[in-house]
Amino acid sequence: MKIEKYKVETPKGTLQYNISGNGKPNIVLINGGSGPIEGWIKILPAISESSSVFSYNRFGVAGSDKPKESQDGINIVNTLRDALTIVGGEPPYLLVGHSLGGLYANLYARLYPNEVGGIVFLESSTPKDISLNEYQGKAVKTINKMFKMFDSLSSHKQFNEVNFVEKTVNQIHQTDTFPEIPVFVITGGQENRMMPEEVRRKRLENQLELLSLSSNSKHIVAEKSGHFPQLSEPTIVIDSIKNCVEVINKTNNNQ
């Protein structure tokens, strides 16, 4: 399957996007850091069978414009919101946030609680993950510093979202109300040899803490997956999204 890409002009620049399928709630796929639309290729056909699905490339990714301002959570959420409004997306949305995209889904729900019907956190970053860096080895820390230094040499890369993760986390902390919506948390069960055991354990604790955001939450372990269950075990991700859709529709029908 080839993902057809269109362009939408937002107040902050042009974004590449795709809309597939039809049906409510509208699903919004939020990529991990610098991830392209193609990362969803194994789940897109199946979830588009019964819902309208919006996926996009954030500024600085593939054919989207380079960012002209800091890509912190609030700017990213508001640009996504602009794009959804312009292409005719109707809330409440089911947000699916992979990795860093989970932080943006988390923040979106806090800033605009009436626009989010549910969230699937997919191997998602959590606000507490920022402290995991202190457990990383010296070599990893040095490499990270080097990447940041090279980023600052390029004008658009200094605005790259990875440089604003701490700011995004602070924005989440400053908006402490999370709506009572269904929350599904998908965690990869495979060990990462590059990740120290203590980091892996702490990260799992952080994943489980996402469940406390809502009284209607569910944890799914993708046993054969690492950080990309949507590629290694797409059926688990598809089923979780479809289950979340059912819960949202059931809730809406009972209101």
N, C-alpha and C positions, 0 to 999 in steps of 0.2 A: 504493500500500500504506500502510495506517495501522498504526503500531506500537502494539500493545496494551501498556499499562503496568500493572504490579502494584506492590504495596508490600511491603517487607520491613522488619521491626523489628530493627535491630541494637543492640548495647549503647550505641552513640553517637548513635542517632537513626534516623529512618525514611528509607529510600531508595526511589526509583522504579526499577523494573527491567523487563526483558523477557527471556523465555526462548523461543527458537524452535528447532524442529527436534529431531532425535534422532541420536545416533551419537557415537563416540569419535574423537579426543580432544575433550573439551569445549573450545569456543573462548570466550575472554573478551575482549570489545572494551573497550579503555580509552581514553576520549575525551581530546582535547586540552584545554587550560585552559578551563574554563567551558563546554565544548562539550556539547550535549544528545545524547540517544540518536538523534535524527533525522538526525544527521550520517552514520549508517551505512545510511540507508534504501536506497541504491542497491546495496549489497552483501549486505545481510541475507538476502533471499530465496534467493539462489544458494548462499551458504555454509551456510544452514540445511537444504539438501537432503540433506546427508550427515553433518552434525554437529549437536550441541546447542550453541546459541550464547547466551551471557549478555551482555547490554549493560545499562548503568545510568547514572543521573544522579548524580554525586557531590554531596556536601552543598553547598547554595547554588545548585544548578542546577535550574531548572524546579520540579517538584513534590516534590523531595527537601527534607528539613529544612535549615534554616540551620545552618552549623557552629557548634559550641560550644567548639571548641578549635583550636589551630593546625593547619592542613592541610598538614603537612609529609609527606614521602614515607612514613615509617614509619607514621604515623597513617592515611594514605590506603590503604596496602597492607593494614594489619591490618583496617580497616573492610571493604575489598573481600573479604578472606579470611573474615571473619565472615559477610558476606552470602552468599557462595558456599556456606559450610557450612550455613547455615540453609535455603537453597532446595534443598539436596541435590546441589550440584555435586560431582563427583568428580575429583580430580587423577589424573594429570598434565594440566595445562591447556596449551592453545596460547594465549599472550597476544598480542594485537594492540594495540600502543600507538601512537596518533597524536600527533605533536607532543609536548606536555608529558607525555602518557600514556606515551611511550617511556621516560621517566625512571622512572616507577612500575613498568613492566614489567621494566626493568633491575634495579631494587632488589628487586622481588618474587623474581626468579630467584636473587638473591644470598642473600636472607634465608631462602628456602624452596626450595632447589634440587631437592628431591625432588618438589615439587608442579608444576614447570614442565617440559613436554615440548619446548617450542620457542617462539620469539618471532618475530613479524613486526614490525620497526620501520618504521613508516609515516611518512615525513617527520618523523622523530622528533627530539626534542631530545636532545642528548648532554651529558654533564658538562662538556665543554670549551666548549659554546656560551655558557656564562655569561660568558666573557671577551670575547665578541664585542661587548658593549656599548661597550667602549672605542673601537671603530671607528665607532660610530654618530655621526651628526651632532649638533651641539649642540641643534637643535630637537627631535629625537626624544628625547634625554635629558631635556630640560625637560618635555616632554609626559608622559613616564613618571613623572617626579617628581610632577607635578601629580596624576596618577591615584592614585598611592600616598597622597598627602596626603588626597584625597577619600575613599579607602577607609578611612583611619584615623578618619574622622568617624562612620562607621557601625559599630556594635558587631560585627555578624557579618562585615562586610567586612574587618575587621582580621585575621580568621582566614583570609582568602582564600588559596588555594594559591599565587597568583602572588607573594605576599609571602614565601614560604618556599622558593623554588626553590634558593637558595644552601644552605639547610639540607639540602634533599633531596640535592643534589649531594654535600655533605659526608658524608651517610649512605651514599651509594654508594661514596665513596672509603674509608670506614671498613670496608666489607664487601667485601674485595678478591677473594673467590672467586666466579667465575661458572661455572655448570655447563657441561659439554660437551654442548650441545644444538644442534639446527639453528637457525640465525639467518638470517632473510631481511631485507634492508635495501632499502626502496623509497624512492627519492629523486625528487622532481619535477625535470624538466629545464628548465622555463621560467624565464627570468630575471625577477626581481622589480625593477621600476623604482625602488621605494622603498629597495631594499637596495644599499648601495655595493658595488662590484665586489670589493673586498678582503674584505668580510664574506661575500659569496657564495662566494668561493674557499675561505676558511677553513672555512665551514660544510660545504662539500662534503668537505673533508679530514676533518672531524670525523665526517661520515656514513660515509666509507670506513673510519675507524678502528673503527667498530662491528663491522666484519667480522672484526677480530682477536679478538673475544670468543670465537669458536669456530672450530675447524678445519673445521666443517661449515657454511659461510656462503655466502651468495649475494647479489649486488647487482643490483637491478633499477631501471632508470631509466624513469620515466613521462615520456616526452619532451614530451607536450602538457600537462603539469600543473605547477601551482605547488605550493602548500602542502596542497592537498586532492585527491590522486589518487583517493580513494574517491568523489568527486563528479564529477571531470572525466574520469577513465579507470578506471571501476569494474572493468572486465574484467581489467585488469592486477592489481589488488588481489585480486580473487576468485581468479584463477589462482595467485597467489603463496601465498595462504592454503591453497588446496587442495593445492598442491605440498608445502607444509610439513606438512600433515595426512598426506600419503602417506609422507613421510620419517619422521615420528613413528611411524606405524602399522607401517612396515617395520622400524624399529628395535625396537619392542615385540615384534613377531612373531619376531624373531631372538634375543630374549633367553631 
